[in-house]
């Protein structure tokens, strides 16, 4: 089970994480291209727009000295997705195995009971992965 200690992370967005039928957790670090990530977040929103009960949430591992940069990018891109910065390294330390897998840019699906599925492909860049991802989401919601 994945631990999400959002209360120990810094919230940079107006949106907050709330328990939903399903959440897609995306993890990024300071090596990630910020503008590329925000472009991908728009694609994630587009991919999941017909699923109103699915929430997208991002967790960033950014040095405190660069948080302003991330905050500005968020305001410029005006994307309505919860954006948490893990300044205390809570997510990584509580979810070691999961964290390593997420570093590769994969999505973590979490249901309201905190059951998780790590999605291995990239539904934004591969049509077959997109098909499998949407099927997985549908299956996960109907469990």
Protein Blocks (a to p, Z undefined) as FASTA:
>chain_A
ZZddfklpccfbfbdcdddfbdcdddddfkbcfklmmmmmmmmmmmmmmmmkbccddddd
ddfklmmmmmmmmmmnopacdddddfkommmmmmmmlmmmmmnopacdddfkopacddfb
dfklomklmmmmmmmmmmmmmZZ
